[in-house]
Amino acid sequence: MNKKTFLVRIAIIILSAGLLLIGIRDRGFQDVKNKAVRICYECIGIG
Protein backbone atom coordinates (compact mmCIF):
# COMPACT_ATOMS: atom_id res chain seq x y z
CA MET A 1 0.00 0.00 0.00
CA ASN A 2 1.48 3.32 -0.97
CA LYS A 3 1.47 6.49 1.10
CA LYS A 4 -1.24 8.28 -0.93
CA THR A 5 -3.70 5.41 -0.50
CA PHE A 6 -2.98 5.30 3.22
CA LEU A 7 -3.59 9.04 3.61
CA VAL A 8 -6.86 8.85 1.65
CA ARG A 9 -8.06 6.03 3.90
CA ILE A 10 -7.18 7.96 7.04
CA ALA A 11 -8.95 11.08 5.71
CA ILE A 12 -12.11 9.07 4.95
CA ILE A 13 -12.08 7.53 8.44
CA ILE A 14 -11.68 10.95 10.09
CA LEU A 15 -14.43 12.47 7.91
CA SER A 16 -16.76 9.55 8.68
CA ALA A 17 -16.17 9.87 12.42
CA GLY A 18 -16.81 13.62 12.25
CA LEU A 19 -20.08 13.20 10.37
CA LEU A 20 -21.17 10.49 12.81
CA LEU A 21 -20.51 12.81 15.75
CA ILE A 22 -22.44 15.63 14.07
CA GLY A 23 -25.40 13.29 13.55
CA ILE A 24 -25.31 12.20 17.19
CA ARG A 25 -25.08 15.80 18.36
CA ASP A 26 -28.07 16.84 16.23
CA ARG A 27 -30.07 13.81 17.43
CA GLY A 28 -30.36 12.42 13.90
CA PHE A 29 -30.71 8.91 15.32
CA GLN A 30 -34.12 9.85 16.76
CA ASP A 31 -35.37 10.80 13.29
CA VAL A 32 -34.22 7.45 11.91
CA LYS A 33 -35.84 5.57 14.80
CA ASN A 34 -39.14 7.43 14.41
CA LYS A 35 -39.26 6.73 10.67
CA ALA A 36 -38.50 3.05 11.26
CA VAL A 37 -41.28 2.78 13.85
CA ARG A 38 -43.77 4.42 11.48
CA ILE A 39 -42.82 2.11 8.64
CA CYS A 40 -43.18 -0.95 10.87
CA TYR A 41 -46.58 0.19 12.09
CA GLU A 42 -47.71 0.68 8.50
CA CYS A 43 -46.47 -2.79 7.55
CA ILE A 44 -48.56 -4.50 10.20
CA GLY A 45 -51.57 -2.29 9.55
CA ILE A 46 -51.70 -0.22 12.75
CA GLY A 47 -50.67 3.18 11.39
Residue, then its C-alpha position, 0 to 999 in steps of 0.5 A: m500500500n502506498k502512502k497516498t492510499f494510506l492518507v486517503r483512507i485515514a482522511i475518509i475515516i476521520l471524515s466519517a467519524g466527524l459526520l457520525l458525531i455531528g449526527i449524534r449531536d443533532r439527534g439524527f438517530q431519533d429521526v431514523k428511529n421514528k421513521a423506522v417505527r412508522i414504517c413498521y406500524e404501516c407494515i402491520g396495519i396499525g398506522 
